[in-house]
Amino acid sequence: MGFLRAAALAATQLSGANEVMIYPPVPPTVQKVAGIERLQMLIECPSRMRLQRLLADWLPRLHAVRGEHKGLARWAIDVDPLAI
């Protein structure tokens, strides 16, 4: 959960962060897959363009945050997920 908390903090520091709603990390319906715990975080924005801009600015920071969390297996960004 440390990675997602750090990721959320990094997102709040970006330009345009006041235009999106960043929810805290929560476990999904299926919390473990193949012995690996999963978490998710939802970000909402009324403007798709603003959301895409924030995601583009956020991605390099996520790579930097990833380097600080050695136990993290992997992470992904899913825009318009089918299930939350």
NORNOR-V769033 format. One record per residue. N is the residue number from 1. RES is the residue in three letters. OMEGA is omega in whole degrees, -180 to 180 (none if undefined). Layout:
# NORNOR-V769033
n->N res->RES omega->OMEGA
n->N res->RES omega->OMEGA
This chain:
# NORNOR-V769033
n->1 res->MET omega->-179
n->2 res->GLY omega->179
n->3 res->PHE omega->-178
n->4 res->LEU omega->176
n->5 res->ARG omega->177
n->6 res->ALA omega->178
n->7 res->ALA omega->179
n->8 res->ALA omega->178
n->9 res->LEU omega->178
n->10 res->ALA omega->180
n->11 res->ALA omega->-179
n->12 res->THR omega->-179
n->13 res->GLN omega->-178
n->14 res->LEU omega->174
n->15 res->SER omega->-180
n->16 res->GLY omega->-179
n->17 res->ALA omega->179
n->18 res->ASN omega->-180
n->19 res->GLU omega->180
n->20 res->VAL omega->175
n->21 res->MET omega->-179
n->22 res->ILE omega->-180
n->23 res->TYR omega->180
n->24 res->PRO omega->179
n->25 res->PRO omega->178
n->26 res->VAL omega->176
n->27 res->PRO omega->176
n->28 res->PRO omega->-180
n->29 res->THR omega->175
n->30 res->VAL omega->-172
n->31 res->GLN omega->-179
n->32 res->LYS omega->175
n->33 res->VAL omega->-179
n->34 res->ALA omega->178
n->35 res->GLY omega->-180
n->36 res->ILE omega->178
n->37 res->GLU omega->180
n->38 res->ARG omega->175
n->39 res->LEU omega->177
n->40 res->GLN omega->179
n->41 res->MET omega->-178
n->42 res->LEU omega->175
n->43 res->ILE omega->180
n->44 res->GLU omega->177
n->45 res->CYS omega->179
n->46 res->PRO omega->-179
n->47 res->SER omega->179
n->48 res->ARG omega->-180
n->49 res->MET omega->179
n->50 res->ARG omega->178
n->51 res->LEU omega->179
n->52 res->GLN omega->178
n->53 res->ARG omega->179
n->54 res->LEU omega->180
n->55 res->LEU omega->179
n->56 res->ALA omega->179
n->57 res->ASP omega->-175
n->58 res->TRP omega->-174
n->59 res->LEU omega->178
n->60 res->PRO omega->179
n->61 res->ARG omega->178
n->62 res->LEU omega->177
n->63 res->HIS omega->178
n->64 res->ALA omega->179
n->65 res->VAL omega->179
n->66 res->ARG omega->179
n->67 res->GLY omega->-180
n->68 res->GLU omega->-177
n->69 res->HIS omega->-173
n->70 res->LYS omega->-177
n->71 res->GLY omega->-177
n->72 res->LEU omega->-179
n->73 res->ALA omega->179
n->74 res->ARG omega->177
n->75 res->TRP omega->-179
n->76 res->ALA omega->173
n->77 res->ILE omega->-180
n->78 res->ASP omega->179
n->79 res->VAL omega->-176
n->80 res->ASP omega->-179
n->81 res->PRO omega->178
n->82 res->LEU omega->179
n->83 res->ALA omega->179
n->84 res->ILE omega->none
